[in-house]
Amino acid sequence: MSYQQQFHRWLHSDALSPEEKAQLQAIADDPKEVEDRFFGLLEFGTAGLRGVMGLGLRRMNVHVIRHATQAFAQVILAEGPAAAAQGVAICYDCRVHSQEFARAAAGVMAANGIPVRLFEAMRPTPELSFAVREYGCVAGLNVTASHNPPEYNGYKVYWSDGAQLPPQHAAAIAAQMEALDVFDDVRTMDYEQARAQGLITLLGRETDDKFLSHVLDQINDRQAVAQVTDAFRMVYTPFHGTGYQQIPYVLEQLGIRYLHCVPEQMVIDGTFPTVKSPNPETPESFALAQKLAKEVDAQLILGSDPDADRVAIQVKDRKGDYVQISGNQTGVLLLDYLIGAKRRAGTLPENPVALKSLVTTQLAQVVAEANGVRCYNTFTGFKFMAEKKNQLEAAGQGHVIFSYEESIGYMIGDYVRDKDAVTAALLLTEMTAWYAARGMTLLDALQAIYETYGYYGENTLNLVMPGLEGMGKMQAIMAALRQTPPDQIAGTTVCLQRDYQTGTERDTATGETTAMELAGSNVLGYQLADGTTLVVRPSGTEPKIKVYVLASGTDSADCQRKVEQYTAWAETLRHWAD
């Protein structure tokens, strides 16, 4: 069916309200917009669905939500009656339509005979992962678009281990979406009717208490906070999102006496009126937090994204300015701290392991291995880290104490299998207080790590390519890099060319090709003669290609020079498909 036919089918469907039909009628004379909305399904990947809200096959709306959930239900039902009877857990964030979408998904699951545990109100993403495991659910789903701008919404899907879907299940759902009609093949049920019949039950305080008990068990050193409690001040912002209750609670339980929350951003609002984008990775998002921090003379600023799975920090430098510590640097600091804190507390397990994504700083591996902790790389995404954690621990080959990605995501403990800003916020604060008790800031601690283990620098470049045209450009760029792999980048020889789709590595000097451990993902990597690693991959959640520059050098200036050199090359990729 062509995109014009799809458009007219939606326009005349009985499933749409008069208001919805009026919205479609308003774009009838804009063929490019019609094509962009209807040329095909919104792709379902290992990160689920994510897109701009609006009507159409390629937009996030209640009809697409129901269609995807019916496909998900089919995959669950194929596991057999016992699996289906385990039910699913459903959560949602603060975004516009999130509650509506979550209830619509619950109605589809209920209509398919799959019991639903639905959170009574919005909750952090890690609590959804916890609930799947705690209640023995076969699967879970969370309506959220994480840190994306306010016009987006999304749909994260989890399997029984509490991790986001492995590729084979995501592929099965995508296949079902192709096979099922978006209107005719969807079973649905009224929300109140499903609740009355016991097919939907609500999760509330009792689940919060269980989750938070596990979080607080991760505290390593209460005394560190007690030593500085009269002088330690910090600022927190949830960016209008789901961290607004649980993160202040755990910080207070840790013993933080002077916690100042940004009042304007403690207001729940899915339009995120105080920021351009609610992404803690963006230093500009912390403008209000910095203003408050200067007023109260805070040592630490901490911000969680709207679904509270990612967290970023800023600290005061010697000049009194607040500077952002990158996800790469924060993860290295936290890894180094946890190893030491667990050793001091006698809780470091035998055969400890750390996990990181292959696009995360190489310094993490250096720090881990120097301290007797094995470190493994995985593909980007905590589903892969969860899979590796489960595999290692089931085989008795190690106990994972920490997993992280450069994009400010951290997983600690055994009760979740996804990024967890609640636990990370607790431990980042504990770590900051521990250093403060020794007269050090996190910047001092980071410099000490560099002096001990060597200097490393990183940058991530986002090449945004929206719409149908952008999708074609991204595919063309990846195809061009594969067809003619570069032998030199920015004047430096490429020693190794890696294609993680085929799982092969080619030595450019000898021409020899060998197999790698990681395979099956649309990622390309280049090891350069000066020790720099470059990685190129399309984002799984946003319309952009991401280029990662991972450099090492004799000092910070040498690292920065390399980062700038290869970032400039990465910028040229924008024009490869022109």
Summary of the structure (lengths in Angstrom):
residues: 578
radius of gyration: 23.9
end to end distance: 29.3
largest distance: 69.3
contacts: 2056
relative contact order: 0.09
helix: 42%
strand: 22%
